[in-house]
């Protein structure tokens, strides 16, 4: 699941990435892995901020049609 979310984030498929992170968060919550749940919440916040930036700049449609590579937030937050 994390791999799917990473790929979708890099492709700016933010809704799909968000859905996957939510699934992963649910699993970690069931396992009572609070450290990983917190990392997932940070990643969700980052995805939501990226969505807001794209919508505000009017680049959302352009980005969806021709995604550009970005650094993975998952690697930055140590959840690989």
C-alpha positions in Angstrom: 0.0 0.0 0.0 2.8 2.5 0.8 4.4 1.8 -2.5 1.2 2.6 -4.4 0.8 5.9 -2.4 4.4 6.8 -3.1 4.0 6.3 -6.8 0.7 8.1 -7.0 2.2 11.1 -5.0 5.1 11.3 -7.4 2.6 11.3 -10.3 0.5 14.0 -8.6 -2.4 11.6 -8.3 -3.1 13.0 -5.0 -6.5 11.6 -4.4 -5.3 8.1 -4.9 -2.2 8.7 -2.7 -4.4 10.1 0.0 -6.7 7.1 -0.1 -3.8 4.7 0.2 -2.3 6.6 3.1 -5.6 6.5 4.8 -5.7 2.7 4.4 -2.2 2.4 5.8 -3.1 4.7 8.7 -6.1 2.4 9.5 -3.8 -0.7 9.6 -1.3 1.1 11.9 -4.1 2.2 14.2 -5.3 -1.4 14.5 -1.8 -2.4 15.3 -1.5 0.4 17.8 1.6 1.7 16.0 1.4 5.3 17.1 4.7 6.3 15.6 3.7 5.1 12.2 0.2 6.6 12.6 1.8 10.0 13.3 4.0 9.7 10.2 1.0 8.9 8.1 -0.9 11.9 9.4 2.1 14.1 8.5 2.1 12.7 5.0 -1.6 13.3 4.7 -1.1 16.9 5.7 1.6 17.3 3.1 -0.6 15.8 0.4 -3.4 18.1 1.3 -1.1 21.1 1.2 0.1 20.0 -2.2 -3.5 19.8 -3.4 -4.3 23.3 -2.1 -1.2 24.7 -3.9 -2.2 23.1 -7.2 -5.7 24.3 -7.0 -4.7 27.8 -5.9 -2.2 28.1 -8.7 -4.6 26.7 -11.3 -2.1 24.1 -12.2 -4.1 21.1 -11.0 -5.5 20.1 -14.4 -2.2 20.6 -16.1 -0.3 18.6 -13.4 -2.8 15.7 -13.7 -2.4 15.6 -17.5 1.4 15.8 -17.4 2.9 14.9 -13.9 6.3 16.0 -13.0 8.6 14.1 -10.7 8.9 15.3 -7.1 10.8 14.1 -4.1 8.9 11.5 -2.2 7.5 12.7 1.1 7.6 9.2 2.3 11.3 9.0 2.1 11.6 12.4 3.8 9.5 11.2 6.7 11.2 7.8 7.0 8.3 5.6 6.2 9.8 3.6 3.4 
